[in-house]
Amino acid sequence: MSDAEVPPAARGQAALLGPAEVRALAEEFGVRPTKQLGQNFVHDANTVRRIVATAGVGREDTVLEVGPGLGSLTLALLDVVDRVIAVEIDPNLAARLPVTVADRAPDLADRLTVVGADAMRVKPSEIPGEPTALVANLPYNVAVPVLLHLFSELPSLRTALVMVQAEVADRLAASPGSKIYGVPSVKANFFGAVRRAGAVGRAVFWPVPKVESGLVRIDRYAEPPWPVDDENRRRVFAVIDAAFAQRRKTLRAALGGWAGSPAEAERRLLEAGIPPSSRGETLDAAAFVRLAATHP
């Protein structure tokens, strides 16, 4: 990305990290990326600028970042928005992030809050404020559960722009009827509109991952087409899980356990206006919501 393509809202007050800086910080902090935590650090300034620009966040946004690592994306976010809340599970990295920001973006350091927590289990009471956007390089081994958990727990989130394994990005954004359409696709679509937002090459990471990466954007429905309270979400997610647990079976057979029997599954499918001979991979989120709302 050339200077002319730098998002116009950027303040230019953060010294972004390059490959040499990332390696030096990791060595200084004694950080060794672990497969267990899914750690691959972005060391390309143009990539983090592109992620922030694609997220479309502005001064008014409070951004939630998950897994900030050494701070590459954090610095780029702070250069654009007024507040960043970073959730980091690694206590060593959580303790060091404010030091990095104070050194490389001293005028923006007071805009950062670090929460030492597991993003898969973090509660709203642990998040100071109401984040409006999630922007993150999600750990690839837990990307979908983290994404769904945060959209469930934080209704203030209006958008998400996340970098995940390319295969996961494709599944999240898949449409009904495709071979890769499945549980992540339907559950993400329960919360909002999902679309691919670009690809990211392996060379921008350290260490270099064995898989390709991609960007996914979710825009939460401004006017939800169905109730999104916890009770309804759990009911809908239960039937989604049941439908895809036996993907190749018809819904009449696949939902026998969920409904109590294949005959009862057929009755409920017909009540929802769904042919009992159809399969889960052909149903959109609205159909699953109708099915979950049928009377047992």
Secondary structure by P-SEA (a helix, b strand, c coil): ccccccccccccccccccaaaaaaaaaaaccccccccbbbbbccaaaaaaaaaaaccccccbbbbccccccaaaaaaaacccbbbbbbccaaaaaaaaaaaaaccccccccbbbbbccccccccccccccccccccccccccaaaaaaaaaaccccccbbbbbccaaaaaaaacccccccccaaaaaaaaccbbbbcccccccccccccccccbbbbbbccccccccccaaaaaaaaaaaaaaacccccccccccccccccaaaaaaaaaaaccccccccccccaaaaaaaaaccc
